[in-house]
Amino acid sequence: MRKLATLVVLCLLTFSAFAKKPNYYVRIKTAYGECIIRLYNETPQHRDNFIKLVKKGHYNGTLFHRVIQNFMIQGGDPDSKDPNKNKQGMELGNGDVGYTVPAEFKDSLFHKRGVLAAARDDIPSKASSGCQFYIVEGKRFTDAELDKLIETRLKGRQIPASQRAMYTSVGGSPHLDQNYTVYGEVVSGIDMVDRVAAVKKDAKDRPITDVPMTVSLLKKRECKQLDKILNLAR
């Protein structure tokens, strides 16, 4: 009887070890609509850091301070909430939370349209900003354009066939791959990203009219519902 009980416990522990972790989703709201983003479990340090900041309300009131159409929209700078530093015409993007997050590059995670990725300073370790992020709007590439990119900006690094198919059909920003950590993706509301990317901006790519955001973590029940819709339920 004890052997049977031990076997059952071992089986449960084994099942638990291989069971998929729950997915976390966040909602980003702006005057241009909202989007829902799934955070990747494959990048746990970035996922957990983002969740921590969302729970603290760090992002509420920060701006999408840098937008480039057909490329990306960037936000999360705490200075963008400071009226003394957030004056129209001033450059944002230097604010942070006093720490970085180690790079978490994965071959399977790349800069397709709609992904969430971490901004960073130009440092050898490629560690991420503790708070600033961007969402890729991107553009569609032709095979010829991707081949040219491999020769120039990628310095010979090849683009896997599956990723090439995504960049030619859905679009993205392939030159950022393996340089900036990708840690989530938009699962609903990509049109919000398009609308923000299209706003009028100044010479420093800052929107002429401020684009503040509100970021919240979805409840467990909502996350489970989304997992089912996206066929990610365990």
SULJO-V374203 format. One record per run of one state. SS is the DSSP state (H for helix, E for strand, - for the rest). FROM is the first residue (numbers start at 0). TO is the last residue. Records with the same first field share a line. If there is no record, write none. Layout:
# SULJO-V374203
SS: FROM-TO + FROM-TO
This chain:
# SULJO-V374203
-: 0-0 + 18-22 + 30-31 + 39-39 + 56-61 + 68-70 + 75-76 + 81-98 + 101-110 + 112-113 + 118-126 + 129-131 + 136-137 + 139-141 + 151-159 + 169-170 + 172-172 + 176-180 + 188-188 + 197-199 + 201-205 + 207-210 + 212-212 + 217-218 + 229-233
H: 1-17 + 40-55 + 77-80 + 142-150 + 160-168 + 173-175 + 189-196 + 219-228
E: 23-29 + 32-38 + 62-67 + 71-74 + 99-100 + 111-111 + 114-117 + 127-128 + 132-135 + 138-138 + 171-171 + 181-187 + 200-200 + 206-206 + 211-211 + 213-216
